[in-house]
Amino acid sequence: MKRYWLAIPLAFVATAPAHATAGMYCSTGGAKPIELSLVISRVVGGPLVSAALRDNGADIPGSMAQWWLDDKEMRLIFIDPNAEVEEAVLMTKRRGDDYVGQVTRGGRSLRVRCEESG
């Protein structure tokens, strides 16, 4: 009988969702879009787990140098692998469930919308 009592808490743990990370997808749209895909930890003060940049369908190598996310804004500086060039700068403000603003890359500054995915 004692074995059954031990199984009940395990059943609840097994059905609870983890929600350890969230995704954020940002895109300028248009014919030659700039896209950023972010994976963010869902813990208090959690890190940006990863960031990927695509320009007109081409993957741009690099990583995040600095970033900021709260209930009002999201910012990101994406740099080249040698940490010498800012490949993209994202600056957005929260509008409802999304973040909207601008992304600057290669001298171009374009409107961007970021939506949570996951």
C-alpha positions in Angstrom: 0.0 0.0 0.0 2.9 2.4 0.8 4.1 2.1 -2.8 0.9 3.6 -4.2 1.3 6.7 -2.0 4.7 7.3 -3.4 3.5 7.1 -6.9 0.8 9.8 -6.5 3.3 12.8 -6.1 5.3 11.4 -9.0 2.3 11.5 -11.3 1.7 15.2 -10.6 5.4 16.0 -11.3 5.3 14.1 -14.5 2.4 16.2 -15.8 3.7 19.6 -14.8 5.1 21.7 -17.8 8.7 22.7 -17.5 8.6 26.2 -19.3 12.4 26.6 -18.7 12.9 28.6 -21.9 11.0 30.8 -24.3 11.6 31.8 -27.9 11.4 35.2 -29.5 11.2 35.7 -33.2 11.9 39.1 -34.8 11.4 40.0 -38.4 11.4 43.1 -40.6 9.3 41.4 -43.3 9.5 42.6 -46.9 11.4 41.2 -49.8 14.8 41.0 -48.0 14.0 40.4 -44.3 16.3 40.7 -41.4 15.4 38.0 -38.8 16.5 37.4 -35.2 15.7 34.2 -33.3 16.3 34.3 -29.6 16.1 31.6 -26.8 15.5 33.2 -23.4 15.7 31.5 -20.0 12.5 31.9 -18.0 14.1 32.2 -14.6 14.4 35.4 -12.6 17.5 37.3 -14.0 17.9 34.5 -16.5 20.3 34.7 -19.4 19.8 34.9 -23.1 20.6 31.3 -24.1 21.2 31.9 -27.8 20.7 34.3 -30.6 20.7 33.7 -34.4 20.7 36.4 -37.2 19.5 35.9 -40.8 19.7 38.6 -43.5 17.8 37.9 -46.7 17.8 34.2 -45.9 21.6 34.0 -45.2 22.8 32.9 -41.7 25.1 35.6 -40.2 27.7 34.1 -37.8 28.0 35.9 -34.4 26.8 36.1 -30.9 25.0 38.5 -28.5 27.2 41.1 -26.9 24.6 42.8 -24.8 20.9 42.4 -24.3 18.0 43.7 -22.2 14.4 42.4 -21.8 11.7 43.6 -19.4 8.0 44.4 -19.5 8.6 47.6 -21.4 11.4 47.0 -23.9 13.8 44.6 -25.5 17.3 45.5 -26.8 20.1 43.4 -28.3 23.5 44.0 -29.8 24.6 41.1 -32.1 28.3 41.1 -32.9 30.6 39.2 -35.4 32.6 36.1 -34.1 35.7 38.3 -33.6 33.8 40.8 -31.5 34.9 43.6 -33.8 31.7 44.6 -35.6 28.1 45.2 -34.5 26.2 43.0 -37.0 22.8 44.2 -35.8 21.3 46.4 -33.1 17.7 45.7 -32.0 15.7 48.3 -30.1 12.0 47.6 -29.4 9.2 48.7 -27.0 6.4 46.4 -25.8 3.1 46.8 -27.6 0.5 44.3 -26.2 2.0 40.8 -26.5 4.7 41.9 -29.1 7.7 44.1 -29.1 8.0 46.6 -32.0 10.7 49.0 -33.0 13.8 49.0 -35.2 16.7 46.9 -36.2 19.8 48.5 -37.6 22.2 46.4 -39.8 24.7 47.5 -42.4 23.6 51.1 -42.4 19.9 50.2 -42.8 17.4 50.9 -40.1 14.1 48.9 -40.6 10.9 48.5 -38.6 10.8 45.1 -36.8 8.2 43.1 -34.9 9.1 40.5 -32.3 6.7 37.8 -31.2 7.1 35.2 -28.5 7.2 31.6 -29.7 6.9 28.9 -27.2 
